[in-house]
Amino acid sequence: MPGRIYEATGGRLFAALYDRLTKGSEDAGLADMRARVLAKAHGATLELGAGTGANLKHYPDAVTELVLTEPSEHMARRLRDKVAESGRPAQVVVAPAEHLPFEDARFDTVVGTLVLCTADDPAAALREAARVLRPGGQLLFLEHVRADEPGLARWQDRLEGAWGYMAAGCHPNRDTLAAIEAAGLTVDDLERGRFPKAPPLVRPLISGRATRA
Ligand SMILES: C[S@@+](CC[C@H](N)C(=O)[O-])C[C@H]1O[C@@H](n2cnc3c(N)ncnc32)[C@H](O)[C@@H]1O
C-alpha cells in the first residue's frame, strides 16, 4: 500500500495527473489492449488497483457484478466519479491487493492492469487473487514487466529506485509472469507486446489469462 508520505504528496499528484500522463499511450493502442484482455471478463468480477477507472468502459455485458478495489483514497475519489459518470453499477472498495476483504472463491474473474508493478508485495497480491477466485476462475492481466533482453533488464535494475520515485513506487523490473505462475495460477493465454508511447524502461508488456485449477 502506498505509504503516508506518498498519500500526502505524490499520491495526490499522481492521481490528479494519471489520465493526462497516460492519454498518449491509451490513444496509441493501450486502450485497445485493455479492451482485448477485458473482453474475456464474465460473472462476478473484481479489479485490483483500479486507479482512475481506465478499464471501466471496456467491461463487457457478461460481467454481472463489478467490484473495483483501490488502496489510494486520491485514486478512489476519481474512481467513484468515473463510475457515476459511466452509469455502470460498480462498487468501489478501498483496499490493497495484498489484503482483499472478500471471502474465498467469491469471484469468477479477477482483473489486474498495470498494478503488479506497483503493489508492495506482488506475490501476496497474487495469492489473494487466487484465494478469491472460484476453482476454474480466471485472472486477466496486462502488465509491464522485466525485459527478456539482458541489457534492458540491467537498466531496469539500475534505474528501479529513480523510476519508482518518479512513478509512484512503480518497479520496472518485475518478472510478473513467474509471479503469476508461482501463485498457483496456470497461464493459458499469453501475449507479449510493447507499451505504446512509453519510455523503454517500461515498454515490455505481457497480457493474457491465468486460471485457478
Ligand atoms: C499505474 S496505476 C494503474 C491504475 C489502473 N490499474 C490502470 O490500469 O490504469 C497503479 C495503481 O496501483 C495502485 N496500487 C498501489 N499499491 C497497490 C496495492 N498494494 N494494491 C493494489 N493497488 C495498488 C495505485 O494506487 C494505482 O492506482
The ligand as an SDF file (V2000), in Angstrom:
LIG
                    3D

 27 29  0  0  0  0  0  0  0  0999 V2000
   -0.0540    2.6470  -12.7310 C   0  0  0  0  0  0  0  0  0  0  0  0
   -1.5040    2.7750  -11.7710 S   0  0  0  0  0  0  0  0  0  0  0  0
   -2.6180    1.7220  -12.7360 C   0  0  0  0  0  0  0  0  0  0  0  0
   -4.0670    2.0380  -12.4990 C   0  0  0  0  0  0  0  0  0  0  0  0
   -5.0370    1.1340  -13.2600 C   0  0  0  0  0  0  0  0  0  0  0  0
   -4.9440   -0.2260  -12.8140 N   0  0  0  0  0  0  0  0  0  0  0  0
   -4.8330    1.2130  -14.7470 C   0  0  0  0  0  0  0  0  0  0  0  0
   -4.7500    0.1730  -15.4090 O   0  0  0  0  0  0  0  0  0  0  0  0
   -4.7920    2.3290  -15.2790 O   0  0  0  0  0  0  0  0  0  0  0  0
   -1.1270    1.7550  -10.3720 C   0  0  0  0  0  0  0  0  0  0  0  0
   -2.2770    1.6490   -9.4030 C   0  0  0  0  0  0  0  0  0  0  0  0
   -1.9560    0.6810   -8.4060 O   0  0  0  0  0  0  0  0  0  0  0  0
   -2.4280    1.1650   -7.1800 C   0  0  0  0  0  0  0  0  0  0  0  0
   -1.7260    0.4520   -6.0990 N   0  0  0  0  0  0  0  0  0  0  0  0
   -0.6050    0.8060   -5.4460 C   0  0  0  0  0  0  0  0  0  0  0  0
   -0.3060   -0.0890   -4.4940 N   0  0  0  0  0  0  0  0  0  0  0  0
   -1.2610   -1.0540   -4.5760 C   0  0  0  0  0  0  0  0  0  0  0  0
   -1.5280   -2.2360   -3.8320 C   0  0  0  0  0  0  0  0  0  0  0  0
   -0.7230   -2.6360   -2.8500 N   0  0  0  0  0  0  0  0  0  0  0  0
   -2.6250   -2.9470   -4.1570 N   0  0  0  0  0  0  0  0  0  0  0  0
   -3.4390   -2.5490   -5.1540 C   0  0  0  0  0  0  0  0  0  0  0  0
   -3.2370   -1.4410   -5.8870 N   0  0  0  0  0  0  0  0  0  0  0  0
   -2.1710   -0.7090   -5.5980 C   0  0  0  0  0  0  0  0  0  0  0  0
   -2.1530    2.6440   -7.2390 C   0  0  0  0  0  0  0  0  0  0  0  0
   -2.8710    3.3640   -6.2630 O   0  0  0  0  0  0  0  0  0  0  0  0
   -2.5770    2.9330   -8.6650 C   0  0  0  0  0  0  0  0  0  0  0  0
   -3.9460    3.2020   -8.7370 O   0  0  0  0  0  0  0  0  0  0  0  0
  1  2  1  0
  2  3  1  0
  2 10  1  0
  3  4  1  0
  4  5  1  0
  5  6  1  0
  5  7  1  0
  7  8  2  0
  7  9  1  0
 10 11  1  0
 11 12  1  0
 11 26  1  0
 12 13  1  0
 13 14  1  0
 13 24  1  0
 14 15  1  0
 14 23  1  0
 15 16  2  0
 16 17  1  0
 17 18  1  0
 17 23  2  0
 18 19  1  0
 18 20  2  0
 20 21  1  0
 21 22  2  0
 22 23  1  0
 24 25  1  0
 24 26  1  0
 26 27  1  0
M  CHG  2   2   1   9  -1
M  END
$$$$
